[in-house]
Amino acid sequence: MSVGSGYHTSALGTDCFLLGYCGSPSVEAIDIFLRLIDEMDRAASRFRNDSELNRIFNGTAQKEVVVSELLFAALETALYGARITNGYLDPTVGGSLAGLGYKTDFRSSLGSGGLGSGNVQVVLPLGYQSVRLNRVNRSVSVRQGVKLDLGATGKAFLADRIKYQIETDLSEKVLVNLGGDISASLVDQETYWTINVTEDLSLDPNSNGQIIEIAGGGVATSSILRRTWKSGALRLHHIIDPFSGMSSESAYHSVTVLAGSALDANIASSGAIAMGPNGPKWLESLGLPALARSKEHGESCFGGWQRAGAVGSHA
């Protein structure tokens, strides 16, 4: 998925874009964009030894550990995603991902050949119910052996947070795209946000794809095409089936969903892939506009998604 010109940076292991409405984003908006990305990386990165997530939740049992407001909110979001998907988007899959070889930032791993080296170790996560949150004192409790990964919801949560902060502080309308998780301000219905839904991994906005237009809200694409690697004869990817500890055997290789927020769109798109053969029926039950693609079945449309032309906002 790609969008038009604007501010671009590489962070969080992906490409991050900020667009202004009918013009470039302001310098102040870019400052908020970069600051909030850095705060999230320091709080919740699985790949930084100095992140709050890794310093506290490194497999050792913890009870009543007070965490920052940002990490607590990110954990609340992750558990919300787990509940909505009946446990398929499980934030306790950190050990599962590491066991399959996904131990470092994907881009640096590709450059060093780190992914897929060594034997695959199947690690069953302990389950999202093993993480307990206490809103009264902003504390978290986890069981022995829990290793957290907030990748299933983290970027979408952050995209919504950045958009909201810029709107609140600057009264500026923006579109935030963090690796395909898009959060867009609500705009008038004369000029929409234009988005190219494409499988071109170069993120070229002019690549072949389906052009959609939204008046605001969230769009998310989840895919097993980009973060994939081989270990021996196994072809692996980053969306885990928590009930097997392995990469999900998805019915689709990419799913794009429209919703009221980037978070809800991403929960739907990632959940549909994580659920494997159960994904299509679950995605259909949500009633959200969605486009799913697979080599075997081609394109499947859900919830009123049109094959061509504008798609209305779900904001």
MARZALO-953525 format. One record per atom (N, C-alpha, C): x, y, z. Coordinates in steps of 0.2 Angstrom, whole numbers, plus 5000, padded with zeros to 4 digits. Each point is the difference from the previous one (the first is absolute). Layout:
N
XYZ ...
END
This chain:
315
500449945000 499650065000 500450065000 499950054996 500450065000 499550064999 500350065002 499650064999 500450054997 499850064999 500450054996 500650035004 500250064997 500650035003 499950035007 500550015004 500050025006 500649995004 500050015006 500649985004 500149935001 500649974999 500249935001 500649995004 500049955004 500549975004 500049935001 500649975001 500049935002 500049995007 499649965003 500049995007 499549945002 500149975006 499649955002 500149944995 500549994996 500149954996 499650004993 499850074999 499550004994 500150084997 499650014995 500050074997 499450045004 500150065002 499550045003 499950064996 499450024999 499850064996 499550045004 500150074999 499550055003 499850044994 499450014999 499750044994 499650065004 500050064997 499550055002 499550004995 499450035002 499450004995 500150064996 500049994993 500150054995 500650045001 500549975002 500750035001 500449965004 500750025001 500449975004 499950005007 500249965004 499950005008 500450065002 499850035005 500450065003 500649975004 500550045001 500649985004 499849985007 499550035003 499849985007 499749935000 499649994994 499749935000 500549954999 500550014996 500649954999 500349995006 500150055004 500450005007 499649955004 499350015001 499649955004 500049934997 500049994993 500049944997 500749965002 500550045000 500749965001 500049995008 499850055004 500149995007 499649945003 499349994997 499649955003 500349934997 500350004994 500349944998 500549985004 500550045002 500549995004 499849985007 499550035003 499749985006 499849935000 499649984995 499749934999 500649955000 500550024996 500649954999 500349995007 500150055003 500450005007 499549965005 499450004999 499549975005 499949934998 499949984994 499749944998 500449954995 500650024998 500349974995 500349935003 499949944996 500249945002 500849994998 500250054996 500749994997 500550055004 499850045004 500450045004 500149985007 500749985002 500149985006 499850055006 500050064998 499950055005 499350035000 499549964996 499350025000 499749985007 499550045002 499749985006 499749935000 499749984994 499749944999 500549945002 500650014997 500549955001 500450005006 500050065003 500350005007 499649975005 499450004999 499549985006 499849934998 499749994994 499749934998 500549964996 500549975003 500549964997 499949935001 499449985002 499949935002 500049985007 500250055004 500049995007 499350025003 499749965004 499350025003 500050065003 499550044999 500050075003 499350015003 500050035006 499350015003 500050075002 499550044998 499850065002 500650054999 500350004993 500550044998 499750064997 500150065003 499750064997 500450024994 499650024994 500450014994 499750074998 500350034995 499950074997 499350004997 499750065000 499350004997 500049984993 500550014996 500049984993 500049924999 500549975004 500049935000 499449965002 499750035005 499449985003 499450004995 500050064996 499550014995 500149954994 500649994999 500249954994 499849935002 500149985006 499849935003 499349995000 499650065002 499349995000 499749994993 500350044995 499849994993 500249934998 500549975002 500249934998 499549955002 499850015007 499649955003 499350014997 499850064998 499450014996 500049974994 500550004996 500149964994 499949935000 500349975006 500049935001 499349985002 499650045004 499349985001 499650004994 500050054996 499650014994 500149944995 500649985000 500249944995 500049935003 499750005006 499949935004 500749975001 500550055002 500749975002 500450004994 499950014994 500449994994 500650055000 499850075001 500550055001 500350005007 500449965001 500249995007 500750035001 500050055005 500650045001 500649965004 499849935002 500549965003 500449964995 500050024994 500349964995 500850024999 500250045004 500750024999 500549945000 499949955004 500549945000 499949964994 499350004998 499949964993 500450034995 499950074999 500450034994 500749995001 500350015006 500749985001 500249934998 499649955002 500149934998 500149994993 499650044996 500049994993 500550044996 500450045004 500550034997 500050085000 499450025002 499950074999 500150045007 500750015000 500350025007 500250085000 500150024994 500250074999 499650044995 500150075000 499750044995 500049974993 499549994996 499949974994 500550024995 500150074999 500450024995 500849995002 500250005006 500749995002 500149924999 499549965002 500049934999 500149984993 499750034995 500049994993 500750014998 500350065002 500750024998 500549955003 499949985006 500549965003 499949924999 499549984997 499849934999 499849975006 499850045005 499849975007 499449965000 499550024996 499449965000 500149934997 499749955004 500049934997 500649975001 500550035004 500649965001 499949965006 500249945000 499949955006 499449964999 499949965005 499449965000 499450035003 499449994997 499450025002 499749975007 499850045004 499849985007 499350025001 499549955000 499350025001 499950015007 499850075001 499850025007 499350025001 499649965004 499350025001 500050065005 499650054998 500050065005 499549985005 500150035006 499649995006 499350035000 499950044995 499350034999 499950075003 499650034997 499950075002 499750015007 499649945002 499750005007 500650005005 500649994998 500550005005 500350075001 499750054997 500250075001 499450035004 500250035006 499450045003 500250075001 499550044999 500150075001 499650035005 500350055004 499650035005 500050084999 499450024998 500050074998 500050055006 499949975006 500050055006 500750025001 500549965000 500750025001 500449994994 499749994994 500450004994 500549945000 499949955003 500449945001 499949944995 500549964999 499949944996 500349945003 499649955000 500349935002 500049954995 500649965000 500049954994 500349945004 499949944996 500249945003 500749984998 500449965003 500649984998 500149974993 500450034996 500149984993 499750044995 499650055002 499650044995 500550054997 500150004993 500350054997 499550034995 500050065000 499550044997 500250034993 499650004995 500150034994 499350044998 500150074999 499450044999 499950014993 500449974995 500050014993 499350004997 499649965003 499349994996 499650065001 500150045005 499550065001 500450065001 500750005001 500450065002 500050054995 500149994994 500150054995 499350044998 499549965000 499350034999 499850045006 500149985006 499950035006 500450075000 500650004997 500450065000 499850054994 499849974995 499750044994 499450045003 499649975003 499450045003 500250055005 500549985004 500250055005 500450064997 500449994995 500350064996 499550044997 499549974997 499550044996 499650045006 499849975005 499650035005 500450065003 500749995002 500450055003 500150064995 500149994994 500050064995 499450035000 499449974999 499450035000 499950045006 500149985006 499950035006 500450065001 500749994999 500550065001 500050054995 499849984994 500250054994 499350014996 499549965001 499450014996 500149994993 500549954999 500249994993 499849934998 499749994994 499849944997 500649964996 500149945003 500549964997 499849934999 500549974996 499949924999 500749985002 500049955004 500549965003 500049934997 500649984997 500149934998 500649975003 499949955004 500649975003 500049934997 500349994995 500149934997 499449974998 499550044997 499349974998 499550015005 500150025006 499550025005 499950074999 499450024998 499850074998 499550035005 500150065002 499550045004 499950074997 499450014998 499950064996 499550055003 500250065001 499550055002 499350004996 499550025003 499450014997 500050064996 499850004993 500150064996 499350014996 499950054997 499450014996 499949964994 499449994998 499949954994 500150034993 500450055000 500250034993 500749974998 500450005005 500749974999 500149945005 500149944997 500149945004 500849995001 500149965005 500749975000 500049944995 500550004996 500149954994 500549955002 499949945000 500449955002 500149944995 500649984999 500149954995 500149935003 499549965000 500149935003 500449964995 500649985002 500549974995 500449955004 500249954996 500549955003 500750014998 500150064997 500750014998 500450025006 500549965002 500350015006 500550065000 500150034994 500450065000 499650065003 499450005001 499650055003 500050064995 500149994993 499950054995 499350025000 499850065001 499350024999 499750004994 500449994994 499849994994 500049934997 500149955005 500049934998 499249984998 500049944997 499349984998 499749985007 499350025000 499649985006 499350034999 499649995006 499450034999 499950065004 499850064997 500050065003 499350015004 500050025006 499450015004 500150075003 499450035002 500050065003 499650005006 500250035005 499750005007 499950075002 499550015004 499950075003 500350005007 500349955003 500349995006 500049935003 500349995006 499949945003 500749964999 499949935000 500649965000 500049954994 500549994998 500149954995 500749965002 499949934999 500649965002 500149954995 500649984998 500249944996 500449965004 499949945001 500449955003 500249954995 500649985000 500349964994 500549955003 500149944996 500549965002 500549994994 500050064996 500550004995 500650035001 500050055005 500650045001 500449975006 499749995006 500449975005 500049925000 500449984995 500049924999 500749985000 500249945002 500749984999 499949925000 500649974998 500149935000 500449975005 499849945003 500549975005 500049924997 500549994997 500049934996 499550004995 499549955000 499549994995 499450045002 500050035006 499450045003 500050074997 499450024998 499950074998 499550035006 500350055003 499750025006 499850084999 499650025004 499850075001 499850025007 499950075001 500050035006 499350005004 499549974996 499350005004 499949935002 500050005007 500049935003 499349975002 499949944999 499549975003 500149985007 499850035005 500249995007 499849935002 499649964997 499849945002 500449944997 500550024996 500549954997 500750035001 500150065002 500650035000 500450014994 499749994994 500350004994 499750064996 500350024994 499750054996 499349974997 499550045000 499349984999 500049984992 499549955000 499949974993 499450044997 500150064998 499550044998 499749994993 499350015000 499749994994 500250064995 500250065003 500250054995 500850025001 500250034995 500750035001 500050085002 499450034999 499950075002 499350015001 499950055005 499350025002 500050075001 499650044997 499950075001 499350015003 499950045005 499450025003 499950075002 499450034999 499850065002 499650005007 500250055004 499650005006 500050075003 499750015006 500050075003 500750025002 500549965001 500650015003 500549954997 500750025000 500549964997 500049945004 499950015007 500049945005 499549944998 499450034999 499549954999 500149974993 500250044995 500149974993 500649955000 500550015004 500649965001 499849935003 499650015006 499849945003 499649954996 499650034995 499649964996 500549974994 500450044998 500549974994 500449955003 500450015005 500549965003 499649945003 499450015003 499749945003 499749954995 499850034994 499849954994 500649964998 500650025000 500649964998 500249965005 500050025007 500249965005 499549945001 499450004998 499549955001 500049944995 500550014995 500049954995 499449984997 499849944999 499449984996 499350035003 500150025007 499450035003 499950084998 500550034997 500150074999 499450024996 499849974994 499550034995 499450015004 499749955003 499450005004 500050065005 500550005004 500050055005 500050074997 500450014995 500150074996 499350024998 499649954997 499450014997 499550025006 500149975005 499550025006 500150075003 500650034998 500150075003 499650054996 499849994994 499650044996 500450064998 500750015001 500450054998 500249994992 500150064997 500250004993 500749975000 500149954996 500749965000 500149974993 500750004998 500249974994 500649955002 499849934999 500549955001 500349974994 500649985000 500349984994 500449935002 500049964995 500349935001 500249984993 500649964999 500249984994 499549944997 499749975005 499549944998 499350034998 499850055004 499350024998 499950074997 500650034999 499950074998 499850055005 499650054998 499750055004 499349985003 499950025006 499449995003 499850065004 499450034998 499750065003 499549995006 500150045005 499549995006 499750075002 499450005003 499750065003 499950054995 499949994994 499850064996 500750034996 500549975001 500650024996 499950004993 500150054996 499950004993 500749984997 499949974994 500649984996 500350064997 499650054999 500350064997 499750065002 500350065000 499750065002 500150025007 499650055002 500150025007 499749965005 500349995006 499749975005 499950055006 499450005002 499850055005 500449995007 500050065004 500349995006 499649965005 500449975005 499749965005 500150045007 500250064999 500150045006 499350025004 
END
